[in-house]
Amino acid sequence: METPRAAYLGAIDISAYTLLGMARRARTLLAKAGGGSVNAMSYYGGEKVVPGYNVMGVAKAALETTARYLAFELGPEKIR
């Protein structure tokens, strides 16, 4: 409830949007190699409430959803 907008957006940017940016940059190299993997680390707090984890739980949920959508978009290129 007390998270400022800047902190919220920063958490989403660092935890979720960076995965998209990394995948975008790696896409050409991985496609040329015939496929590959893009990895990220999440935490239980992205699925269940963990007291004190707060906005990072929201950011990890965004990260996990971003990973699913990237998998859908990049899967035909054998990038997982």
Protein Blocks (a to p, Z undefined) as FASTA:
>chain_A
ZZcfklmmmmmmmmmmmmmmmmmmmmmmmmmnopacddddddfklmbccehklmmmmmmm
mmmmmmmmmmmmmmmnopZZ
